[in-house]
Amino acid sequence: MGRLVRKGLSGSRYAICVKNTGYRASLEVRKVYRVKNDKTGSGHGLIRVVDESGDSYLYPEKFFVPIKLPKTLEKKLGRVR
């Protein structure tokens, strides 16, 4: 089971990127990404995040730290496309 799931944070909807080794063209360090549930990925130590194109991809969980945002900000970010 993945680290985010073990810590009870699989429900976190956003995460900040803290490392991008091997994915410099795809991930920006210190950027907040929207997280999508992916039980299969988390079982392999991966996290699914949505990039600027609106597509989601799997990356190593250790590249991200889950964050909790205020509900009002989550609603506003959810509307941004």
mmCIF file of the N, C-alpha and C atoms, coordinates in Angstrom:
data_MODEL
# 
_entry.id   MODEL 
# 
loop_
_atom_site.group_PDB 
_atom_site.id 
_atom_site.type_symbol 
_atom_site.label_atom_id 
_atom_site.label_alt_id 
_atom_site.label_comp_id 
_atom_site.label_asym_id 
_atom_site.label_entity_id 
_atom_site.label_seq_id 
_atom_site.pdbx_PDB_ins_code 
_atom_site.Cartn_x 
_atom_site.Cartn_y 
_atom_site.Cartn_z 
_atom_site.occupancy 
_atom_site.B_iso_or_equiv 
_atom_site.pdbx_formal_charge 
_atom_site.auth_seq_id 
_atom_site.auth_comp_id 
_atom_site.auth_asym_id 
_atom_site.auth_atom_id 
_atom_site.pdbx_PDB_model_num 
ATOM 1   N N  . MET A 1 1  ? 0.847   -1.186 0.000   1.00 0.00 ? 1  MET A N  1 
ATOM 2   C CA . MET A 1 1  ? 0.000   0.000  0.000   1.00 0.00 ? 1  MET A CA 1 
ATOM 3   C C  . MET A 1 1  ? 0.889   1.245  0.000   1.00 0.00 ? 1  MET A C  1 
ATOM 4   N N  . GLY A 1 2  ? 0.506   2.269  -0.755  1.00 0.00 ? 2  GLY A N  1 
ATOM 5   C CA . GLY A 1 2  ? 1.322   3.468  -0.887  1.00 0.00 ? 2  GLY A CA 1 
ATOM 6   C C  . GLY A 1 2  ? 1.399   4.292  0.384   1.00 0.00 ? 2  GLY A C  1 
ATOM 7   N N  . ARG A 1 3  ? 2.398   5.122  0.436   1.00 0.00 ? 3  ARG A N  1 
ATOM 8   C CA . ARG A 1 3  ? 2.662   5.960  1.602   1.00 0.00 ? 3  ARG A CA 1 
ATOM 9   C C  . ARG A 1 3  ? 1.488   6.876  1.924   1.00 0.00 ? 3  ARG A C  1 
ATOM 10  N N  . LEU A 1 4  ? 0.884   7.505  0.912   1.00 0.00 ? 4  LEU A N  1 
ATOM 11  C CA . LEU A 1 4  ? -0.233  8.414  1.162   1.00 0.00 ? 4  LEU A CA 1 
ATOM 12  C C  . LEU A 1 4  ? -1.424  7.665  1.730   1.00 0.00 ? 4  LEU A C  1 
ATOM 13  N N  . VAL A 1 5  ? -1.647  6.453  1.252   1.00 0.00 ? 5  VAL A N  1 
ATOM 14  C CA . VAL A 1 5  ? -2.755  5.653  1.760   1.00 0.00 ? 5  VAL A CA 1 
ATOM 15  C C  . VAL A 1 5  ? -2.475  5.227  3.192   1.00 0.00 ? 5  VAL A C  1 
ATOM 16  N N  . ARG A 1 6  ? -1.253  4.762  3.469   1.00 0.00 ? 6  ARG A N  1 
ATOM 17  C CA . ARG A 1 6  ? -0.888  4.337  4.818   1.00 0.00 ? 6  ARG A CA 1 
ATOM 18  C C  . ARG A 1 6  ? -1.051  5.462  5.826   1.00 0.00 ? 6  ARG A C  1 
ATOM 19  N N  . LYS A 1 7  ? -0.715  6.668  5.436   1.00 0.00 ? 7  LYS A N  1 
ATOM 20  C CA . LYS A 1 7  ? -0.813  7.800  6.345   1.00 0.00 ? 7  LYS A CA 1 
ATOM 21  C C  . LYS A 1 7  ? -2.233  8.340  6.445   1.00 0.00 ? 7  LYS A C  1 
ATOM 22  N N  . GLY A 1 8  ? -3.160  7.723  5.716   1.00 0.00 ? 8  GLY A N  1 
ATOM 23  C CA . GLY A 1 8  ? -4.544  8.180  5.763   1.00 0.00 ? 8  GLY A CA 1 
ATOM 24  C C  . GLY A 1 8  ? -4.772  9.440  4.970   1.00 0.00 ? 8  GLY A C  1 
ATOM 25  N N  . LEU A 1 9  ? -3.893  9.723  4.014   1.00 0.00 ? 9  LEU A N  1 
ATOM 26  C CA . LEU A 1 9  ? -3.999  10.951 3.254   1.00 0.00 ? 9  LEU A CA 1 
ATOM 27  C C  . LEU A 1 9  ? -4.419  10.713 1.819   1.00 0.00 ? 9  LEU A C  1 
ATOM 28  N N  . SER A 1 10 ? -4.898  9.513  1.526   1.00 0.00 ? 10 SER A N  1 
ATOM 29  C CA . SER A 1 10 ? -5.295  9.215  0.153   1.00 0.00 ? 10 SER A CA 1 
ATOM 30  C C  . SER A 1 10 ? -6.436  10.120 -0.301  1.00 0.00 ? 10 SER A C  1 
ATOM 31  N N  . GLY A 1 11 ? -7.191  10.681 0.631   1.00 0.00 ? 11 GLY A N  1 
ATOM 32  C CA . GLY A 1 11 ? -8.285  11.574 0.293   1.00 0.00 ? 11 GLY A CA 1 
ATOM 33  C C  . GLY A 1 11 ? -7.839  12.996 0.036   1.00 0.00 ? 11 GLY A C  1 
ATOM 34  N N  . SER A 1 12 ? -6.556  13.281 0.232   1.00 0.00 ? 12 SER A N  1 
ATOM 35  C CA . SER A 1 12 ? -6.049  14.618 -0.012  1.00 0.00 ? 12 SER A CA 1 
ATOM 36  C C  . SER A 1 12 ? -6.262  14.967 -1.477  1.00 0.00 ? 12 SER A C  1 
ATOM 37  N N  . ARG A 1 13 ? -6.786  16.128 -1.727  1.00 0.00 ? 13 ARG A N  1 
ATOM 38  C CA . ARG A 1 13 ? -7.109  16.506 -3.094  1.00 0.00 ? 13 ARG A CA 1 
ATOM 39  C C  . ARG A 1 13 ? -5.999  17.303 -3.755  1.00 0.00 ? 13 ARG A C  1 
ATOM 40  N N  . TYR A 1 14 ? -5.022  17.764 -2.970  1.00 0.00 ? 14 TYR A N  1 
ATOM 41  C CA . TYR A 1 14 ? -3.930  18.565 -3.510  1.00 0.00 ? 14 TYR A CA 1 
ATOM 42  C C  . TYR A 1 14 ? -2.621  18.147 -2.859  1.00 0.00 ? 14 TYR A C  1 
ATOM 43  N N  . ALA A 1 15 ? -1.530  18.303 -3.629  1.00 0.00 ? 15 ALA A N  1 
ATOM 44  C CA . ALA A 1 15 ? -0.206  17.984 -3.119  1.00 0.00 ? 15 ALA A CA 1 
ATOM 45  C C  . ALA A 1 15 ? 0.784   18.959 -3.726  1.00 0.00 ? 15 ALA A C  1 
ATOM 46  N N  . ILE A 1 16 ? 1.847   19.224 -3.003  1.00 0.00 ? 16 ILE A N  1 
ATOM 47  C CA . ILE A 1 16 ? 2.889   20.107 -3.510  1.00 0.00 ? 16 ILE A CA 1 
ATOM 48  C C  . ILE A 1 16 ? 4.074   19.256 -3.951  1.00 0.00 ? 16 ILE A C  1 
ATOM 49  N N  . CYS A 1 17 ? 4.625   19.587 -5.087  1.00 0.00 ? 17 CYS A N  1 
ATOM 50  C CA . CYS A 1 17 ? 5.766   18.860 -5.632  1.00 0.00 ? 17 CYS A CA 1 
ATOM 51  C C  . CYS A 1 17 ? 7.035   19.314 -4.906  1.00 0.00 ? 17 CYS A C  1 
ATOM 52  N N  . VAL A 1 18 ? 7.793   18.352 -4.398  1.00 0.00 ? 18 VAL A N  1 
ATOM 53  C CA . VAL A 1 18 ? 9.031   18.674 -3.680  1.00 0.00 ? 18 VAL A CA 1 
ATOM 54  C C  . VAL A 1 18 ? 10.270  18.108 -4.380  1.00 0.00 ? 18 VAL A C  1 
ATOM 55  N N  . LYS A 1 19 ? 10.059  17.345 -5.454  1.00 0.00 ? 19 LYS A N  1 
ATOM 56  C CA . LYS A 1 19 ? 11.169  16.753 -6.203  1.00 0.00 ? 19 LYS A CA 1 
ATOM 57  C C  . LYS A 1 19 ? 10.676  16.432 -7.609  1.00 0.00 ? 19 LYS A C  1 
ATOM 58  N N  . ASN A 1 20 ? 11.543  16.616 -8.613  1.00 0.00 ? 20 ASN A N  1 
ATOM 59  C CA . ASN A 1 20 ? 11.131  16.322 -9.982  1.00 0.00 ? 20 ASN A CA 1 
ATOM 60  C C  . ASN A 1 20 ? 12.210  15.596 -10.792 1.00 0.00 ? 20 ASN A C  1 
ATOM 61  N N  . THR A 1 21 ? 13.128  14.933 -10.127 1.00 0.00 ? 21 THR A N  1 
ATOM 62  C CA . THR A 1 21 ? 14.207  14.221 -10.800 1.00 0.00 ? 21 THR A CA 1 
ATOM 63  C C  . THR A 1 21 ? 13.655  13.260 -11.854 1.00 0.00 ? 21 THR A C  1 
ATOM 64  N N  . GLY A 1 22 ? 14.126  13.425 -13.075 1.00 0.00 ? 22 GLY A N  1 
ATOM 65  C CA . GLY A 1 22 ? 13.666  12.593 -14.174 1.00 0.00 ? 22 GLY A CA 1 
ATOM 66  C C  . GLY A 1 22 ? 12.385  13.080 -14.832 1.00 0.00 ? 22 GLY A C  1 
ATOM 67  N N  . TYR A 1 23 ? 11.760  14.088 -14.245 1.00 0.00 ? 23 TYR A N  1 
ATOM 68  C CA . TYR A 1 23 ? 10.488  14.616 -14.775 1.00 0.00 ? 23 TYR A CA 1 
ATOM 69  C C  . TYR A 1 23 ? 10.510  16.141 -14.835 1.00 0.00 ? 23 TYR A C  1 
ATOM 70  N N  . ARG A 1 24 ? 11.680  16.709 -15.071 1.00 0.00 ? 24 ARG A N  1 
ATOM 71  C CA . ARG A 1 24 ? 11.818  18.175 -15.038 1.00 0.00 ? 24 ARG A CA 1 
ATOM 72  C C  . ARG A 1 24 ? 10.910  18.890 -16.039 1.00 0.00 ? 24 ARG A C  1 
ATOM 73  N N  . ALA A 1 25 ? 10.623  18.254 -17.169 1.00 0.00 ? 25 ALA A N  1 
ATOM 74  C CA . ALA A 1 25 ? 9.749   18.876 -18.166 1.00 0.00 ? 25 ALA A CA 1 
ATOM 75  C C  . ALA A 1 25 ? 8.275   18.785 -17.769 1.00 0.00 ? 25 ALA A C  1 
ATOM 76  N N  . SER A 1 26 ? 7.953   17.859 -16.856 1.00 0.00 ? 26 SER A N  1 
ATOM 77  C CA . SER A 1 26 ? 6.553   17.615 -16.500 1.00 0.00 ? 26 SER A CA 1 
ATOM 78  C C  . SER A 1 26 ? 6.144   18.179 -15.151 1.00 0.00 ? 26 SER A C  1 
ATOM 79  N N  . LEU A 1 27 ? 7.081   18.251 -14.209 1.00 0.00 ? 27 LEU A N  1 
ATOM 80  C CA . LEU A 1 27 ? 6.760   18.674 -12.841 1.00 0.00 ? 27 LEU A CA 1 
ATOM 81  C C  . LEU A 1 27 ? 7.569   19.887 -12.430 1.00 0.00 ? 27 LEU A C  1 
ATOM 82  N N  . GLU A 1 28 ? 6.933   20.794 -11.721 1.00 0.00 ? 28 GLU A N  1 
ATOM 83  C CA . GLU A 1 28 ? 7.614   21.969 -11.183 1.00 0.00 ? 28 GLU A CA 1 
ATOM 84  C C  . GLU A 1 28 ? 7.668   21.852 -9.665  1.00 0.00 ? 28 GLU A C  1 
ATOM 85  N N  . VAL A 1 29 ? 8.875   21.937 -9.123  1.00 0.00 ? 29 VAL A N  1 
ATOM 86  C CA . VAL A 1 29 ? 9.045   21.903 -7.668  1.00 0.00 ? 29 VAL A CA 1 
ATOM 87  C C  . VAL A 1 29 ? 8.374   23.136 -7.068  1.00 0.00 ? 29 VAL A C  1 
ATOM 88  N N  . ARG A 1 30 ? 7.730   22.959 -5.928  1.00 0.00 ? 30 ARG A N  1 
ATOM 89  C CA . ARG A 1 30 ? 6.995   23.990 -5.174  1.00 0.00 ? 30 ARG A CA 1 
ATOM 90  C C  . ARG A 1 30 ? 5.649   24.352 -5.810  1.00 0.00 ? 30 ARG A C  1 
ATOM 91  N N  . LYS A 1 31 ? 5.221   23.601 -6.791  1.00 0.00 ? 31 LYS A N  1 
ATOM 92  C CA . LYS A 1 31 ? 3.931   23.845 -7.413  1.00 0.00 ? 31 LYS A CA 1 
ATOM 93  C C  . LYS A 1 31 ? 2.888   22.921 -6.795  1.00 0.00 ? 31 LYS A C  1 
ATOM 94  N N  . VAL A 1 32 ? 1.657   23.434 -6.642  1.00 0.00 ? 32 VAL A N  1 
ATOM 95  C CA . VAL A 1 32 ? 0.548   22.650 -6.106  1.00 0.00 ? 32 VAL A CA 1 
ATOM 96  C C  . VAL A 1 32 ? -0.156  21.950 -7.261  1.00 0.00 ? 32 VAL A C  1 
ATOM 97  N N  . TYR A 1 33 ? -0.379  20.642 -7.088  1.00 0.00 ? 33 TYR A N  1 
ATOM 98  C CA . TYR A 1 33 ? -1.056  19.828 -8.093  1.00 0.00 ? 33 TYR A CA 1 
ATOM 99  C C  . TYR A 1 33 ? -2.316  19.215 -7.513  1.00 0.00 ? 33 TYR A C  1 
ATOM 100 N N  . ARG A 1 34 ? -3.332  19.090 -8.360  1.00 0.00 ? 34 ARG A N  1 
ATOM 101 C CA . ARG A 1 34 ? -4.565  18.400 -7.962  1.00 0.00 ? 34 ARG A CA 1 
ATOM 102 C C  . ARG A 1 34 ? -4.306  16.901 -8.047  1.00 0.00 ? 34 ARG A C  1 
ATOM 103 N N  . VAL A 1 35 ? -4.767  16.175 -7.046  1.00 0.00 ? 35 VAL A N  1 
ATOM 104 C CA . VAL A 1 35 ? -4.559  14.731 -6.955  1.00 0.00 ? 35 VAL A CA 1 
ATOM 105 C C  . VAL A 1 35 ? -5.856  14.014 -7.295  1.00 0.00 ? 35 VAL A C  1 
ATOM 106 N N  . LYS A 1 36 ? -5.747  12.944 -8.070  1.00 0.00 ? 36 LYS A N  1 
ATOM 107 C CA . LYS A 1 36 ? -6.892  12.086 -8.378  1.00 0.00 ? 36 LYS A CA 1 
ATOM 108 C C  . LYS A 1 36 ? -6.665  10.736 -7.705  1.00 0.00 ? 36 LYS A C  1 
ATOM 109 N N  . ASN A 1 37 ? -7.737  10.116 -7.248  1.00 0.00 ? 37 ASN A N  1 
ATOM 110 C CA . ASN A 1 37 ? -7.627  8.795  -6.631  1.00 0.00 ? 37 ASN A CA 1 
ATOM 111 C C  . ASN A 1 37 ? -7.177  7.780  -7.672  1.00 0.00 ? 37 ASN A C  1 
ATOM 112 N N  . ASP A 1 38 ? -6.236  6.934  -7.275  1.00 0.00 ? 38 ASP A N  1 
ATOM 113 C CA . ASP A 1 38 ? -5.764  5.848  -8.128  1.00 0.00 ? 38 ASP A CA 1 
ATOM 114 C C  . ASP A 1 38 ? -5.239  4.751  -7.214  1.00 0.00 ? 38 ASP A C  1 
ATOM 115 N N  . LYS A 1 39 ? -6.127  3.839  -6.820  1.00 0.00 ? 39 LYS A N  1 
ATOM 116 C CA . LYS A 1 39 ? -5.752  2.791  -5.871  1.00 0.00 ? 39 LYS A CA 1 
ATOM 117 C C  . LYS A 1 39 ? -4.659  1.893  -6.429  1.00 0.00 ? 39 LYS A C  1 
ATOM 118 N N  . THR A 1 40 ? -4.708  1.594  -7.706  1.00 0.00 ? 40 THR A N  1 
ATOM 119 C CA . THR A 1 40 ? -3.682  0.745  -8.305  1.00 0.00 ? 40 THR A CA 1 
ATOM 120 C C  . THR A 1 40 ? -2.325  1.436  -8.241  1.00 0.00 ? 40 THR A C  1 
ATOM 121 N N  . GLY A 1 41 ? -2.288  2.699  -8.617  1.00 0.00 ? 41 GLY A N  1 
ATOM 122 C CA . GLY A 1 41 ? -1.041  3.456  -8.582  1.00 0.00 ? 41 GLY A CA 1 
ATOM 123 C C  . GLY A 1 41 ? -0.476  3.570  -7.178  1.00 0.00 ? 41 GLY A C  1 
ATOM 124 N N  . SER A 1 42 ? -1.341  3.886  -6.207  1.00 0.00 ? 42 SER A N  1 
ATOM 125 C CA . SER A 1 42 ? -0.859  4.049  -4.835  1.00 0.00 ? 42 SER A CA 1 
ATOM 126 C C  . SER A 1 42 ? -0.325  2.738  -4.276  1.00 0.00 ? 42 SER A C  1 
ATOM 127 N N  . GLY A 1 43 ? -0.832  1.619  -4.777  1.00 0.00 ? 43 GLY A N  1 
ATOM 128 C CA . GLY A 1 43 ? -0.323  0.317  -4.366  1.00 0.00 ? 43 GLY A CA 1 
ATOM 129 C C  . GLY A 1 43 ? 1.091   0.063  -4.864  1.00 0.00 ? 43 GLY A C  1 
ATOM 130 N N  . HIS A 1 44 ? 1.528   0.892  -5.821  1.00 0.00 ? 44 HIS A N  1 
ATOM 131 C CA . HIS A 1 44 ? 2.876   0.766  -6.380  1.00 0.00 ? 44 HIS A CA 1 
ATOM 132 C C  . HIS A 1 44 ? 3.742   1.973  -6.037  1.00 0.00 ? 44 HIS A C  1 
ATOM 133 N N  . GLY A 1 45 ? 3.314   2.771  -5.039  1.00 0.00 ? 45 GLY A N  1 
ATOM 134 C CA . GLY A 1 45 ? 4.098   3.931  -4.629  1.00 0.00 ? 45 GLY A CA 1 
ATOM 135 C C  . GLY A 1 45 ? 3.995   5.113  -5.574  1.00 0.00 ? 45 GLY A C  1 
ATOM 136 N N  . LEU A 1 46 ? 2.882   5.183  -6.323  1.00 0.00 ? 46 LEU A N  1 
ATOM 137 C CA . LEU A 1 46 ? 2.690   6.262  -7.277  1.00 0.00 ? 46 LEU A CA 1 
ATOM 138 C C  . LEU A 1 46 ? 1.489   7.111  -6.889  1.00 0.00 ? 46 LEU A C  1 
ATOM 139 N N  . ILE A 1 47 ? 1.487   8.347  -7.364  1.00 0.00 ? 47 ILE A N  1 
ATOM 140 C CA . ILE A 1 47 ? 0.381   9.273  -7.123  1.00 0.00 ? 47 ILE A CA 1 
ATOM 141 C C  . ILE A 1 47 ? -0.044  9.830  -8.474  1.00 0.00 ? 47 ILE A C  1 
ATOM 142 N N  . ARG A 1 48 ? -1.353  9.985  -8.676  1.00 0.00 ? 48 ARG A N  1 
ATOM 143 C CA . ARG A 1 48 ? -1.871  10.531 -9.937  1.00 0.00 ? 48 ARG A CA 1 
ATOM 144 C C  . ARG A 1 48 ? -2.166  12.008 -9.738  1.00 0.00 ? 48 ARG A C  1 
ATOM 145 N N  . VAL A 1 49 ? -1.489  12.858 -10.535 1.00 0.00 ? 49 VAL A N  1 
ATOM 146 C CA . VAL A 1 49 ? -1.700  14.301 -10.449 1.00 0.00 ? 49 VAL A CA 1 
ATOM 147 C C  . VAL A 1 49 ? -2.137  14.835 -11.809 1.00 0.00 ? 49 VAL A C  1 
ATOM 148 N N  . VAL A 1 50 ? -2.857  15.943 -11.783 1.00 0.00 ? 50 VAL A N  1 
ATOM 149 C CA . VAL A 1 50 ? -3.359  16.594 -12.993 1.00 0.00 ? 50 VAL A CA 1 
ATOM 150 C C  . VAL A 1 50 ? -2.412  17.726 -13.364 1.00 0.00 ? 50 VAL A C  1 
ATOM 151 N N  . ASP A 1 51 ? -1.960  17.724 -14.625 1.00 0.00 ? 51 ASP A N  1 
ATOM 152 C CA . ASP A 1 51 ? -1.050  18.785 -15.062 1.00 0.00 ? 51 ASP A CA 1 
ATOM 153 C C  . ASP A 1 51 ? -1.830  19.922 -15.730 1.00 0.00 ? 51 ASP A C  1 
ATOM 154 N N  . GLU A 1 52 ? -1.092  20.874 -16.306 1.00 0.00 ? 52 GLU A N  1 
ATOM 155 C CA . GLU A 1 52 ? -1.715  22.055 -16.900 1.00 0.00 ? 52 GLU A CA 1 
ATOM 156 C C  . GLU A 1 52 ? -2.631  21.725 -18.074 1.00 0.00 ? 52 GLU A C  1 
ATOM 157 N N  . SER A 1 53 ? -2.373  20.601 -18.750 1.00 0.00 ? 53 SER A N  1 
ATOM 158 C CA . SER A 1 53 ? -3.196  20.229 -19.899 1.00 0.00 ? 53 SER A CA 1 
ATOM 159 C C  . SER A 1 53 ? -4.550  19.670 -19.479 1.00 0.00 ? 53 SER A C  1 
ATOM 160 N N  . GLY A 1 54 ? -4.685  19.363 -18.179 1.00 0.00 ? 54 GLY A N  1 
ATOM 161 C CA . GLY A 1 54 ? -5.919  18.775 -17.687 1.00 0.00 ? 54 GLY A CA 1 
ATOM 162 C C  . GLY A 1 54 ? -5.866  17.259 -17.657 1.00 0.00 ? 54 GLY A C  1 
ATOM 163 N N  . ASP A 1 55 ? -4.767  16.698 -18.166 1.00 0.00 ? 55 ASP A N  1 
ATOM 164 C CA . ASP A 1 55 ? -4.579  15.246 -18.129 1.00 0.00 ? 55 ASP A CA 1 
ATOM 165 C C  . ASP A 1 55 ? -3.910  14.852 -16.820 1.00 0.00 ? 55 ASP A C  1 
ATOM 166 N N  . SER A 1 56 ? -4.121  13.605 -16.409 1.00 0.00 ? 56 SER A N  1 
ATOM 167 C CA . SER A 1 56 ? -3.502  13.128 -15.171 1.00 0.00 ? 56 SER A CA 1 
ATOM 168 C C  . SER A 1 56 ? -2.479  12.039 -15.486 1.00 0.00 ? 56 SER A C  1 
ATOM 169 N N  . TYR A 1 57 ? -1.401  12.038 -14.696 1.00 0.00 ? 57 TYR A N  1 
ATOM 170 C CA . TYR A 1 57 ? -0.309  11.091 -14.890 1.00 0.00 ? 57 TYR A CA 1 
ATOM 171 C C  . TYR A 1 57 ? 0.160   10.581 -13.542 1.00 0.00 ? 57 TYR A C  1 
ATOM 172 N N  . LEU A 1 58 ? 0.771   9.405  -13.557 1.00 0.00 ? 58 LEU A N  1 
ATOM 173 C CA . LEU A 1 58 ? 1.318   8.815  -12.339 1.00 0.00 ? 58 LEU A CA 1 
ATOM 174 C C  . LEU A 1 58 ? 2.777   9.213  -12.166 1.00 0.00 ? 58 LEU A C  1 
ATOM 175 N N  . TYR A 1 59 ? 3.121   9.604  -10.927 1.00 0.00 ? 59 TYR A N  1 
ATOM 176 C CA . TYR A 1 59 ? 4.488   9.965  -10.556 1.00 0.00 ? 59 TYR A CA 1 
ATOM 177 C C  . TYR A 1 59 ? 4.799   9.327  -9.205  1.00 0.00 ? 59 TYR A C  1 
ATOM 178 N N  . PRO A 1 60 ? 6.077   9.232  -8.855  1.00 0.00 ? 60 PRO A N  1 
ATOM 179 C CA . PRO A 1 60 ? 6.429   8.679  -7.539  1.00 0.00 ? 60 PRO A CA 1 
ATOM 180 C C  . PRO A 1 60 ? 5.820   9.518  -6.408  1.00 0.00 ? 60 PRO A C  1 
ATOM 181 N N  . GLU A 1 61 ? 5.201   8.848  -5.436  1.00 0.00 ? 61 GLU A N  1 
ATOM 182 C CA . GLU A 1 61 ? 4.600   9.550  -4.295  1.00 0.00 ? 61 GLU A CA 1 
ATOM 183 C C  . GLU A 1 61 ? 5.620   10.387 -3.540  1.00 0.00 ? 61 GLU A C  1 
ATOM 184 N N  . LYS A 1 62 ? 6.872   9.895  -3.478  1.00 0.00 ? 62 LYS A N  1 
ATOM 185 C CA . LYS A 1 62 ? 7.896   10.604 -2.701  1.00 0.00 ? 62 LYS A CA 1 
ATOM 186 C C  . LYS A 1 62 ? 8.223   11.976 -3.293  1.00 0.00 ? 62 LYS A C  1 
ATOM 187 N N  . PHE A 1 63 ? 7.720   12.277 -4.488  1.00 0.00 ? 63 PHE A N  1 
ATOM 188 C CA . PHE A 1 63 ? 7.927   13.581 -5.100  1.00 0.00 ? 63 PHE A CA 1 
ATOM 189 C C  . PHE A 1 63 ? 6.927   14.621 -4.593  1.00 0.00 ? 63 PHE A C  1 
ATOM 190 N N  . PHE A 1 64 ? 5.944   14.196 -3.790  1.00 0.00 ? 64 PHE A N  1 
ATOM 191 C CA . PHE A 1 64 ? 4.860   15.081 -3.365  1.00 0.00 ? 64 PHE A CA 1 
ATOM 192 C C  . PHE A 1 64 ? 4.605   15.010 -1.868  1.00 0.00 ? 64 PHE A C  1 
ATOM 193 N N  . VAL A 1 65 ? 4.104   16.117 -1.335  1.00 0.00 ? 65 VAL A N  1 
ATOM 194 C CA . VAL A 1 65 ? 3.637   16.178 0.046   1.00 0.00 ? 65 VAL A CA 1 
ATOM 195 C C  . VAL A 1 65 ? 2.182   16.625 -0.021  1.00 0.00 ? 65 VAL A C  1 
ATOM 196 N N  . PRO A 1 66 ? 1.267   15.819 0.535   1.00 0.00 ? 66 PRO A N  1 
ATOM 197 C CA . PRO A 1 66 ? -0.148  16.212 0.499   1.00 0.00 ? 66 PRO A CA 1 
ATOM 198 C C  . PRO A 1 66 ? -0.388  17.456 1.353   1.00 0.00 ? 66 PRO A C  1 
ATOM 199 N N  . ILE A 1 67 ? -1.278  18.310 0.888   1.00 0.00 ? 67 ILE A N  1 
ATOM 200 C CA . ILE A 1 67 ? -1.613  19.518 1.641   1.00 0.00 ? 67 ILE A CA 1 
ATOM 201 C C  . ILE A 1 67 ? -3.127  19.620 1.764   1.00 0.00 ? 67 ILE A C  1 
ATOM 202 N N  . LYS A 1 68 ? -3.556  20.285 2.799   1.00 0.00 ? 68 LYS A N  1 
ATOM 203 C CA . LYS A 1 68 ? -4.977  20.529 3.053   1.00 0.00 ? 68 LYS A CA 1 
ATOM 204 C C  . LYS A 1 68 ? -5.234  22.002 2.792   1.00 0.00 ? 68 LYS A C  1 
ATOM 205 N N  . LEU A 1 69 ? -6.182  22.267 1.918   1.00 0.00 ? 69 LEU A N  1 
ATOM 206 C CA . LEU A 1 69 ? -6.539  23.646 1.591   1.00 0.00 ? 69 LEU A CA 1 
ATOM 207 C C  . LEU A 1 69 ? -7.882  23.990 2.215   1.00 0.00 ? 69 LEU A C  1 
ATOM 208 N N  . PRO A 1 70 ? -8.109  25.269 2.511   1.00 0.00 ? 70 PRO A N  1 
ATOM 209 C CA . PRO A 1 70 ? -9.430  25.675 2.984   1.00 0.00 ? 70 PRO A CA 1 
ATOM 210 C C  . PRO A 1 70 ? -10.486 25.337 1.933   1.00 0.00 ? 70 PRO A C  1 
ATOM 211 N N  . LYS A 1 71 ? -11.667 24.960 2.371   1.00 0.00 ? 71 LYS A N  1 
ATOM 212 C CA . LYS A 1 71 ? -12.753 24.559 1.463   1.00 0.00 ? 71 LYS A CA 1 
ATOM 213 C C  . LYS A 1 71 ? -13.037 25.624 0.400   1.00 0.00 ? 71 LYS A C  1 
ATOM 214 N N  . THR A 1 72 ? -13.019 26.894 0.792   1.00 0.00 ? 72 THR A N  1 
ATOM 215 C CA . THR A 1 72 ? -13.319 27.960 -0.173  1.00 0.00 ? 72 THR A CA 1 
ATOM 216 C C  . THR A 1 72 ? -12.284 27.981 -1.298  1.00 0.00 ? 72 THR A C  1 
ATOM 217 N N  . LEU A 1 73 ? -11.023 27.757 -0.965  1.00 0.00 ? 73 LEU A N  1 
ATOM 218 C CA . LEU A 1 73 ? -9.977  27.733 -1.985  1.00 0.00 ? 73 LEU A CA 1 
ATOM 219 C C  . LEU A 1 73 ? -10.109 26.483 -2.856  1.00 0.00 ? 73 LEU A C  1 
ATOM 220 N N  . GLU A 1 74 ? -10.426 25.344 -2.256  1.00 0.00 ? 74 GLU A N  1 
ATOM 221 C CA . GLU A 1 74 ? -10.632 24.112 -3.031  1.00 0.00 ? 74 GLU A CA 1 
ATOM 222 C C  . GLU A 1 74 ? -11.733 24.307 -4.052  1.00 0.00 ? 74 GLU A C  1 
ATOM 223 N N  . LYS A 1 75 ? -12.831 24.962 -3.660  1.00 0.00 ? 75 LYS A N  1 
ATOM 224 C CA . LYS A 1 75 ? -13.943 25.204 -4.578  1.00 0.00 ? 75 LYS A CA 1 
ATOM 225 C C  . LYS A 1 75 ? -13.504 26.086 -5.740  1.00 0.00 ? 75 LYS A C  1 
ATOM 226 N N  . LYS A 1 76 ? -12.753 27.137 -5.444  1.00 0.00 ? 76 LYS A N  1 
ATOM 227 C CA . LYS A 1 76 ? -12.287 28.037 -6.496  1.00 0.00 ? 76 LYS A CA 1 
ATOM 228 C C  . LYS A 1 76 ? -11.316 27.342 -7.426  1.00 0.00 ? 76 LYS A C  1 
ATOM 229 N N  . LEU A 1 77 ? -10.398 26.555 -6.879  1.00 0.00 ? 77 LEU A N  1 
ATOM 230 C CA . LEU A 1 77 ? -9.451  25.835 -7.723  1.00 0.00 ? 77 LEU A CA 1 
ATOM 231 C C  . LEU A 1 77 ? -10.144 24.779 -8.552  1.00 0.00 ? 77 LEU A C  1 
ATOM 232 N N  . GLY A 1 78 ? -11.183 24.173 -8.012  1.00 0.00 ? 78 GLY A N  1 
ATOM 233 C CA . GLY A 1 78 ? -11.937 23.169 -8.745  1.00 0.00 ? 78 GLY A CA 1 
ATOM 234 C C  . GLY A 1 78 ? -12.638 23.720 -9.965  1.00 0.00 ? 78 GLY A C  1 
ATOM 235 N N  . ARG A 1 79 ? -12.925 25.005 -9.962  1.00 0.00 ? 79 ARG A N  1 
ATOM 236 C CA . ARG A 1 79 ? -13.602 25.643 -11.093 1.00 0.00 ? 79 ARG A CA 1 
ATOM 237 C C  . ARG A 1 79 ? -12.633 26.104 -12.154 1.00 0.00 ? 79 ARG A C  1 
ATOM 238 N N  . VAL A 1 80 ? -11.357 26.245 -11.816 1.00 0.00 ? 80 VAL A N  1 
ATOM 239 C CA . VAL A 1 80 ? -10.354 26.722 -12.759 1.00 0.00 ? 80 VAL A CA 1 
ATOM 240 C C  . VAL A 1 80 ? -10.024 25.609 -13.744 1.00 0.00 ? 80 VAL A C  1 
ATOM 241 N N  . ARG A 1 81 ? -10.046 25.911 -15.014 1.00 0.00 ? 81 ARG A N  1 
ATOM 242 C CA . ARG A 1 81 ? -9.737  24.899 -16.047 1.00 0.00 ? 81 ARG A CA 1 
ATOM 243 C C  . ARG A 1 81 ? -8.675  25.394 -16.956 1.00 0.00 ? 81 ARG A C  1 
# 
